[in-house]
Amino acid sequence: MSDHRNILYFLVGILTAAVCVLGYNLYQAKKQPDGVQINLGPNGLKIEGK
């Protein structure tokens, strides 16, 4: 019985860690950088303030 409980705790810990990592990655992807963005392309120079 103790083995089943240890496996359950292990799985809950792994799932919790996975949710935390995925949440952090989503936060980083949605966060916009501060500052100025400068693009040089075929249409010329483009400067955007963030």
Gaussian input, Z-matrix of N, CA and C with variables (Angstrom, degrees):
# hf/3-21g

backbone

0 1
 N
 C     1     B1
 C     2     B2     1     A1
 N     3     B3     2     A2     1     D1
 C     4     B4     3     A3     2     D2
 C     5     B5     4     A4     3     D3
 N     6     B6     5     A5     4     D4
 C     7     B7     6     A6     5     D5
 C     8     B8     7     A7     6     D6
 N     9     B9     8     A8     7     D7
 C    10    B10     9     A9     8     D8
 C    11    B11    10    A10     9     D9
 N    12    B12    11    A11    10    D10
 C    13    B13    12    A12    11    D11
 C    14    B14    13    A13    12    D12
 N    15    B15    14    A14    13    D13
 C    16    B16    15    A15    14    D14
 C    17    B17    16    A16    15    D15
 N    18    B18    17    A17    16    D16
 C    19    B19    18    A18    17    D17
 C    20    B20    19    A19    18    D18
 N    21    B21    20    A20    19    D19
 C    22    B22    21    A21    20    D20
 C    23    B23    22    A22    21    D21
 N    24    B24    23    A23    22    D22
 C    25    B25    24    A24    23    D23
 C    26    B26    25    A25    24    D24
 N    27    B27    26    A26    25    D25
 C    28    B28    27    A27    26    D26
 C    29    B29    28    A28    27    D27
 N    30    B30    29    A29    28    D28
 C    31    B31    30    A30    29    D29
 C    32    B32    31    A31    30    D30
 N    33    B33    32    A32    31    D31
 C    34    B34    33    A33    32    D32
 C    35    B35    34    A34    33    D33
 N    36    B36    35    A35    34    D34
 C    37    B37    36    A36    35    D35
 C    38    B38    37    A37    36    D36
 N    39    B39    38    A38    37    D37
 C    40    B40    39    A39    38    D38
 C    41    B41    40    A40    39    D39
 N    42    B42    41    A41    40    D40
 C    43    B43    42    A42    41    D41
 C    44    B44    43    A43    42    D42
 N    45    B45    44    A44    43    D43
 C    46    B46    45    A45    44    D44
 C    47    B47    46    A46    45    D45
 N    48    B48    47    A47    46    D46
 C    49    B49    48    A48    47    D47
 C    50    B50    49    A49    48    D48
 N    51    B51    50    A50    49    D49
 C    52    B52    51    A51    50    D50
 C    53    B53    52    A52    51    D51
 N    54    B54    53    A53    52    D52
 C    55    B55    54    A54    53    D53
 C    56    B56    55    A55    54    D54
 N    57    B57    56    A56    55    D55
 C    58    B58    57    A57    56    D56
 C    59    B59    58    A58    57    D57
 N    60    B60    59    A59    58    D58
 C    61    B61    60    A60    59    D59
 C    62    B62    61    A61    60    D60
 N    63    B63    62    A62    61    D61
 C    64    B64    63    A63    62    D62
 C    65    B65    64    A64    63    D63
 N    66    B66    65    A65    64    D64
 C    67    B67    66    A66    65    D65
 C    68    B68    67    A67    66    D66
 N    69    B69    68    A68    67    D67
 C    70    B70    69    A69    68    D68
 C    71    B71    70    A70    69    D69
 N    72    B72    71    A71    70    D70
 C    73    B73    72    A72    71    D71
 C    74    B74    73    A73    72    D72
 N    75    B75    74    A74    73    D73
 C    76    B76    75    A75    74    D74
 C    77    B77    76    A76    75    D75
 N    78    B78    77    A77    76    D76
 C    79    B79    78    A78    77    D77
 C    80    B80    79    A79    78    D78
 N    81    B81    80    A80    79    D79
 C    82    B82    81    A81    80    D80
 C    83    B83    82    A82    81    D81
 N    84    B84    83    A83    82    D82
 C    85    B85    84    A84    83    D83
 C    86    B86    85    A85    84    D84
 N    87    B87    86    A86    85    D85
 C    88    B88    87    A87    86    D86
 C    89    B89    88    A88    87    D87
 N    90    B90    89    A89    88    D88
 C    91    B91    90    A90    89    D89
 C    92    B92    91    A91    90    D90
 N    93    B93    92    A92    91    D91
 C    94    B94    93    A93    92    D92
 C    95    B95    94    A94    93    D93
 N    96    B96    95    A95    94    D94
 C    97    B97    96    A96    95    D95
 C    98    B98    97    A97    96    D96
 N    99    B99    98    A98    97    D97
 C   100   B100    99    A99    98    D98
 C   101   B101   100   A100    99    D99
 N   102   B102   101   A101   100   D100
 C   103   B103   102   A102   101   D101
 C   104   B104   103   A103   102   D102
 N   105   B105   104   A104   103   D103
 C   106   B106   105   A105   104   D104
 C   107   B107   106   A106   105   D105
 N   108   B108   107   A107   106   D106
 C   109   B109   108   A108   107   D107
 C   110   B110   109   A109   108   D108
 N   111   B111   110   A110   109   D109
 C   112   B112   111   A111   110   D110
 C   113   B113   112   A112   111   D111
 N   114   B114   113   A113   112   D112
 C   115   B115   114   A114   113   D113
 C   116   B116   115   A115   114   D114
 N   117   B117   116   A116   115   D115
 C   118   B118   117   A117   116   D116
 C   119   B119   118   A118   117   D117
 N   120   B120   119   A119   118   D118
 C   121   B121   120   A120   119   D119
 C   122   B122   121   A121   120   D120
 N   123   B123   122   A122   121   D121
 C   124   B124   123   A123   122   D122
 C   125   B125   124   A124   123   D123
 N   126   B126   125   A125   124   D124
 C   127   B127   126   A126   125   D125
 C   128   B128   127   A127   126   D126
 N   129   B129   128   A128   127   D127
 C   130   B130   129   A129   128   D128
 C   131   B131   130   A130   129   D129
 N   132   B132   131   A131   130   D130
 C   133   B133   132   A132   131   D131
 C   134   B134   133   A133   132   D132
 N   135   B135   134   A134   133   D133
 C   136   B136   135   A135   134   D134
 C   137   B137   136   A136   135   D135
 N   138   B138   137   A137   136   D136
 C   139   B139   138   A138   137   D137
 C   140   B140   139   A139   138   D138
 N   141   B141   140   A140   139   D139
 C   142   B142   141   A141   140   D140
 C   143   B143   142   A142   141   D141
 N   144   B144   143   A143   142   D142
 C   145   B145   144   A144   143   D143
 C   146   B146   145   A145   144   D144
 N   147   B147   146   A146   145   D145
 C   148   B148   147   A147   146   D146
 C   149   B149   148   A148   147   D147

   B1=1.4521
   B2=1.5261
   B3=1.3158
   B4=1.4602
   B5=1.5202
   B6=1.3461
   B7=1.4557
   B8=1.5235
   B9=1.3117
   B10=1.4675
   B11=1.5262
   B12=1.3163
   B13=1.4635
   B14=1.5315
   B15=1.3321
   B16=1.4640
   B17=1.5194
   B18=1.3191
   B19=1.4591
   B20=1.5246
   B21=1.3197
   B22=1.4649
   B23=1.5290
   B24=1.3257
   B25=1.4641
   B26=1.5249
   B27=1.3155
   B28=1.4581
   B29=1.5237
   B30=1.3400
   B31=1.4582
   B32=1.5262
   B33=1.3195
   B34=1.4655
   B35=1.5260
   B36=1.3165
   B37=1.4643
   B38=1.5206
   B39=1.3268
   B40=1.4688
   B41=1.5264
   B42=1.3291
   B43=1.4620
   B44=1.5278
   B45=1.3203
   B46=1.4582
   B47=1.5239
   B48=1.3167
   B49=1.4623
   B50=1.5256
   B51=1.3225
   B52=1.4643
   B53=1.5275
   B54=1.3230
   B55=1.4624
   B56=1.5269
   B57=1.3214
   B58=1.4672
   B59=1.5239
   B60=1.3120
   B61=1.4630
   B62=1.5251
   B63=1.3163
   B64=1.4638
   B65=1.5272
   B66=1.3043
   B67=1.4608
   B68=1.5180
   B69=1.3182
   B70=1.4570
   B71=1.5306
   B72=1.3308
   B73=1.4652
   B74=1.5241
   B75=1.3095
   B76=1.4631
   B77=1.5216
   B78=1.3223
   B79=1.4637
   B80=1.5258
   B81=1.3178
   B82=1.4622
   B83=1.5233
   B84=1.3353
   B85=1.4631
   B86=1.5286
   B87=1.3264
   B88=1.4614
   B89=1.5221
   B90=1.3296
   B91=1.4516
   B92=1.5284
   B93=1.3200
   B94=1.4518
   B95=1.5261
   B96=1.3122
   B97=1.4595
   B98=1.5294
   B99=1.3225
   B100=1.4573
   B101=1.5199
   B102=1.3238
   B103=1.4570
   B104=1.5142
   B105=1.3166
   B106=1.4601
   B107=1.5148
   B108=1.3253
   B109=1.4588
   B110=1.5256
   B111=1.3353
   B112=1.4612
   B113=1.5216
   B114=1.3391
   B115=1.4586
   B116=1.5240
   B117=1.3113
   B118=1.4571
   B119=1.5151
   B120=1.3239
   B121=1.4540
   B122=1.5121
   B123=1.3211
   B124=1.4587
   B125=1.5404
   B126=1.3218
   B127=1.4705
   B128=1.5160
   B129=1.3131
   B130=1.4638
   B131=1.5071
   B132=1.3278
   B133=1.4487
   B134=1.5226
   B135=1.3312
   B136=1.4553
   B137=1.5307
   B138=1.3358
   B139=1.4585
   B140=1.5194
   B141=1.3276
   B142=1.4638
   B143=1.5193
   B144=1.3102
   B145=1.4631
   B146=1.5230
   B147=1.2935
   B148=1.4751
   B149=1.5062
   A1=110.91
   A2=116.75
   A3=121.21
   A4=111.48
   A5=117.13
   A6=120.60
   A7=111.10
   A8=116.93
   A9=120.79
   A10=111.01
   A11=115.92
   A12=119.92
   A13=110.13
   A14=117.49
   A15=120.57
   A16=111.27
   A17=117.50
   A18=121.24
   A19=110.02
   A20=117.04
   A21=121.15
   A22=110.55
   A23=117.60
   A24=120.92
   A25=110.93
   A26=117.10
   A27=121.76
   A28=110.56
   A29=117.38
   A30=121.04
   A31=112.19
   A32=116.94
   A33=120.23
   A34=110.17
   A35=117.58
   A36=121.08
   A37=112.11
   A38=116.99
   A39=121.02
   A40=110.66
   A41=117.49
   A42=120.90
   A43=111.91
   A44=117.09
   A45=120.76
   A46=110.96
   A47=116.50
   A48=120.34
   A49=110.92
   A50=117.81
   A51=121.48
   A52=110.82
   A53=117.53
   A54=120.75
   A55=110.24
   A56=117.20
   A57=120.51
   A58=111.23
   A59=117.79
   A60=121.44
   A61=110.52
   A62=117.60
   A63=120.40
   A64=111.55
   A65=117.56
   A66=121.17
   A67=111.76
   A68=117.35
   A69=121.17
   A70=110.94
   A71=117.08
   A72=120.38
   A73=111.16
   A74=117.82
   A75=121.48
   A76=110.59
   A77=117.15
   A78=121.46
   A79=110.79
   A80=117.75
   A81=121.44
   A82=111.63
   A83=117.77
   A84=121.11
   A85=111.10
   A86=118.32
   A87=121.85
   A88=112.67
   A89=117.50
   A90=121.37
   A91=109.90
   A92=117.15
   A93=121.09
   A94=109.05
   A95=116.70
   A96=119.18
   A97=111.63
   A98=115.73
   A99=121.47
   A100=109.16
   A101=115.76
   A102=119.29
   A103=112.07
   A104=114.72
   A105=123.01
   A106=109.24
   A107=115.69
   A108=121.04
   A109=107.88
   A110=116.25
   A111=122.20
   A112=108.24
   A113=116.08
   A114=121.79
   A115=109.35
   A116=116.08
   A117=121.91
   A118=107.08
   A119=116.37
   A120=120.70
   A121=111.25
   A122=116.31
   A123=120.37
   A124=112.85
   A125=117.53
   A126=120.51
   A127=112.74
   A128=117.90
   A129=121.68
   A130=111.91
   A131=114.86
   A132=123.23
   A133=109.55
   A134=116.44
   A135=121.52
   A136=107.89
   A137=117.27
   A138=122.83
   A139=108.05
   A140=116.47
   A141=122.39
   A142=109.49
   A143=116.40
   A144=121.13
   A145=109.82
   A146=116.84
   A147=120.94
   A148=109.75
   D1=-36.75
   D2=-179.06
   D3=-65.97
   D4=-33.97
   D5=179.48
   D6=-64.25
   D7=-39.71
   D8=179.90
   D9=-65.87
   D10=-37.86
   D11=179.88
   D12=-68.40
   D13=-39.89
   D14=178.22
   D15=-64.70
   D16=-39.69
   D17=177.85
   D18=-64.81
   D19=-40.60
   D20=178.79
   D21=-62.76
   D22=-45.59
   D23=177.99
   D24=-61.95
   D25=-39.96
   D26=178.79
   D27=-62.27
   D28=-46.36
   D29=-179.97
   D30=-64.88
   D31=-40.18
   D32=177.53
   D33=-64.07
   D34=-39.62
   D35=177.52
   D36=-64.49
   D37=-42.59
   D38=178.52
   D39=-63.91
   D40=-44.35
   D41=179.22
   D42=-64.60
   D43=-38.91
   D44=177.70
   D45=-63.92
   D46=-43.93
   D47=178.33
   D48=-63.55
   D49=-40.44
   D50=179.68
   D51=-63.94
   D52=-41.95
   D53=178.87
   D54=-64.51
   D55=-40.45
   D56=178.61
   D57=-63.69
   D58=-44.97
   D59=-179.50
   D60=-64.92
   D61=-44.74
   D62=179.30
   D63=-65.02
   D64=-39.07
   D65=177.35
   D66=-63.80
   D67=-42.54
   D68=178.45
   D69=-64.81
   D70=-42.19
   D71=178.32
   D72=-63.35
   D73=-39.75
   D74=177.53
   D75=-65.23
   D76=-40.97
   D77=177.58
   D78=-61.48
   D79=-45.03
   D80=179.56
   D81=-64.75
   D82=-36.87
   D83=-179.46
   D84=-69.60
   D85=-35.05
   D86=-177.54
   D87=-82.77
   D88=-23.99
   D89=-176.44
   D90=-70.63
   D91=127.66
   D92=179.19
   D93=-90.97
   D94=139.48
   D95=179.22
   D96=-70.99
   D97=149.09
   D98=176.35
   D99=-88.36
   D100=152.55
   D101=175.40
   D102=118.91
   D103=-149.72
   D104=-175.90
   D105=-119.84
   D106=138.24
   D107=176.42
   D108=-112.64
   D109=128.38
   D110=-179.86
   D111=-117.61
   D112=122.61
   D113=179.03
   D114=-119.43
   D115=134.71
   D116=175.08
   D117=-119.99
   D118=111.81
   D119=-176.46
   D120=-136.82
   D121=-166.44
   D122=-177.75
   D123=-64.61
   D124=-22.50
   D125=179.34
   D126=-91.63
   D127=4.54
   D128=178.91
   D129=107.90
   D130=-160.81
   D131=-176.61
   D132=-89.25
   D133=134.24
   D134=-179.62
   D135=-131.40
   D136=124.78
   D137=-179.73
   D138=-120.13
   D139=125.96
   D140=-179.90
   D141=-123.47
   D142=131.84
   D143=172.09
   D144=-88.03
   D145=132.37
   D146=-179.32
   D147=-101.31

